[in-house]
């Protein structure tokens, strides 16, 4: 009987402690992000809830410089944030240079990794990578992949902060509905074009082309300095001969290349693919491509 009484007393104390913690408010779940797409999705899903999202790199810093920043001038602040963090959201499965989780774990062995591109536990389907392609850093340009990334992040955020799960689920539904509507609207607009064919000069935009069911006529990826006047003229001849009306790139064309494309009767379309607001960037890209495809 004495043992039972002690157990009841212990349970009573535990219940009282739990009630006191609830009354005082449990500490907010702290989540770190770095890559712009991972940050944008996480921040959108957590908006209005109790989860604290901290972007540990400057918003203007390109992902290619994240590793040097987190291991250099940003190391001190990052380590301090990592010690207090519950989780990090990254893209390590499709981006070999994503050092967010390994660096965070050095400071905090208990930190949880949320991989937005491929769930660590395999509970949900990850992004679909192109055949033979190991680097899926721009897989989010395919709307189906963007929706899957939101699914993965939402599931883990809800498990990390059960009190926010319902709100996260609602924001996820809103986000995915917008993605589906964007894809459907793009399909209708692209189908109206007489010749929905594009040519790309960027290695980043293949997921956009396939994700929105555009017909890819060709791909010529070069650094700007490699686009000599002769190379630009040859591209122009090909565009004219094949009747290609739209040329895609993630950065502005050089003057000679821009002139050659336009002289061939094609329209250059800039799709930055930075990912700071992936849904809005896809909307803008769809609008620009649709206008170019349907230009008189």
Secondary structure by P-SEA (a helix, b strand, c coil): caaaaaaaaaaaaaaaaaaaaaaaccccbbbbbccaaaaaaaaaaaccccbbbbbcccccccccaaaaaaaccaaaaaaaaaaaccccccccccccccaaaaaaaaacccbbbbccccccccccccccccccccccccccccaaaaaaaaaaaaaaaaaacccaaaaaaaaaaaaaaaaaaaaaaaaaaaaaccccbbbbcccccaaaaaaacccccbbbbbccccccaaaaaaaaaaaaaacccbbbbcccccaaaaaaaaaacbbbbbbccccccaaaaaaaaaaaaaaaaacc
